[in-house]
Amino acid sequence: MKENSKILIKESCDKGVLRLLMNNLDQKNALSENMMNILIDEIKLHLLIPP
């Protein structure tokens, strides 16, 4: 399994837009439980929502 930081690429701009790019070509960017958890964690982090 790839490191979390490598299967999700994040870009943000000063206008509050967060772009999350899935980068797990070995799994064809499938929405696995791991990928969904990573996406949710990044969104919460961006919105400053406590875990």
GISUL-V6598 format. One line per field, one symbol per residue. phi: phi as a letter, one per 30 degrees, with the letter a starting at -180 (. if undefined). A space follows every 10 residues. Layout:
phi: ???
//
This chain:
phi: .ddedccbcc bbbdcicccc cdbbdechhd ddeddddddd dddddddhcd d
//
